[in-house]
Amino acid sequence: MVDEQESQSVNFEERLDCEKRRSEDYLTRLKYLQADFENFKKRNDREAEQIRCYGNERLVIQLLDVVDELELAIKNGEISTSPESLIEGVELTLKKLRKVLEQEGVTEIGTPEGKVLDPTCHNAIAAEERDDLADSTVIEVIRKGYVMKGKVIRPTIVKVAVKSKNNQKLSNQTEKKNNE
């Protein structure tokens, strides 16, 4: 019986040692995984910072070409006596700039004149009393708006028509009479 207890004791000690080695192995692996994960996070943070800093590099390079062309147009405008050549140079540069924007997914919001104000892509900053048009009809575009890949990045600034106060009172009275 004593032999049996000693053998069980030795067996337990061996099993305990085996489990200690196994847990130490797991702990070592966990430490390596934690270190790898920390390195992964740091590397991702560095890459994200580089993307933030240099993500627009291709766009900026294309815009620098436009700047060069504008500088050349100014230089030629100073030399030339005809304003037509300056205007032509600026028009060509504007065309190139629009092409660059188009490549980046930027498009102009269509001309809304004569249409009802759409608050999702238009911003009314002025109103003019007009009885010949419906309320909130766009009568003038003050600044063009742009969409980038389906998202409005700059709304169109517009002037809208509103009914005159006298005409609104008359139409309200007519509506009340029709409802009675």
Residue pairs with C-beta under 8 A, 6 or more apart in sequence:
59 100
59 104
62 100
62 103
63 97
63 100
65 96
66 93
66 96
66 97
66 100
69 89
69 92
69 93
69 96
70 90
70 93
72 89
73 86
73 89
73 90
73 93
76 85
76 86
76 89
77 83
77 85
77 86
77 89
80 86
101 107
101 146
104 148
105 148
105 149
106 146
106 147
106 148
106 153
107 146
107 147
107 148
108 144
108 145
108 146
108 147
109 121
109 122
109 144
109 145
109 146
109 147
109 152
109 155
109 156
111 141
112 118
112 122
112 138
112 141
112 156
112 158
113 138
113 139
113 140
113 141
114 137
114 138
114 139
115 137
115 138
116 134
116 136
116 137
116 138
117 124
117 136
117 137
117 138
117 158
117 160
120 152
121 145
121 147
121 152
121 155
121 156
122 138
122 145
122 155
122 156
122 157
122 158
123 145
123 155
123 156
123 157
123 158
124 136
124 138
124 158
124 159
124 160
125 142
125 157
125 158
125 159
126 142
126 159
126 160
127 159
127 160
127 161
127 162
128 139
128 159
128 160
128 161
128 162
129 161
129 162
129 163
129 164
129 165
130 137
130 139
130 161
130 162
130 163
130 164
131 163
131 164
131 167
133 139
133 161
134 161
135 160
135 161
135 162
135 163
136 160
136 161
136 162
137 160
137 161
138 158
138 159
138 160
138 161
139 158
139 159
139 160
139 161
140 158
140 159
141 156
141 157
141 158
142 157
142 158
142 159
143 156
143 157
144 156
145 152
145 154
145 155
145 156
145 157
146 152
146 153
146 154
147 153
163 171
